[in-house]
């Protein structure tokens, strides 16, 4: 089976690149370019337009909050969304396909923590600045940024825990990737049901800072138990939420 992932190639370690890598790890699949007569084409944020495969064409709308390319939906066999948050956009050919994690780049690293909390993420989002300022009064917190992949993993591993707050109430790529590295405190968004609270993560409701800090404190004060929670999440992610799982799902849907 010849498969092509159509995306901007300079976006390394973003979802399309990791999906392309995953297809190359599946027996019987050859990853090819658009000029090599692909049987299946997976389009993802394709600024150069929709390319079609001889046996199947899909489009993975990753920028679900912005909905950058609704004009593409009618040109493909399947439209994948990584979130159930915008049901008003669902079409007859809609399917839910969440993001995932590549363990070559995100994985546990055993080291003595230097911080209570590591936070990595954009600061122009609701609650994040407020929560970090409050946490800094009682916890040793590092708010930083790093190159995607192993540099991010190295820095996250310096903390006892991390957290995510979603501006658009959806599971982000970081929810999967960071959860493979460090104990996580995650906002209860609709698609969080992919994971099990207390078994895989500690949850909080947006706007309830007291509950949020309580979950952070548990991770810091019960670090050994928090690591066991992280390890259960890692096992769960490996079993169900890698990009190889996503690639195989696409192949199965088009078969």
Number of C-alpha atoms within 10 A of each C-alpha: 13 19 25 25 26 24 20 15 11 8 11 12 16 14 20 23 18 19 25 21 18 20 25 16 14 13 8 9 14 15 21 19 14 16 7 11 15 24 17 24 27 28 24 24 20 19 12 9 13 22 20 23 18 11 14 20 24 27 28 23 24 22 14 19 14 10 14 14 17 11 9 17 22 13 14 19 17 22 25 21 24 21 24 19 17 13 10 7 13 15 12 10 13 16 17 13 18 22 22 25 28 23 18 8 17 23 21 20 14 10 10 10 15 15 17 22 30 23 19 19 15 10 12 9 12 14 16 18 14 11 15 17 12 12 19 13 9 11 16 13 21 20 13 13 15 14 9 13 18 15 13 19 22 18 18 30 25 20 24 26 30 24 26 19 24 19 13 16 18 23 25 19 16 17 22 22 24 25 29 28 29 31 33 28 26 24 23 19 18 13 15 17 9 14 14 13 16 12 14 24 25 23 22 22 14 17 12 9 16 11 14 21 18 14 21 26 18 15 25 20 13 12 17 12 14 24 20 14 22 24 20 16 24 24 13 17 22 18 10 14 19 21 24 23 17 19 20 14 13 20 15 9 12 14 8
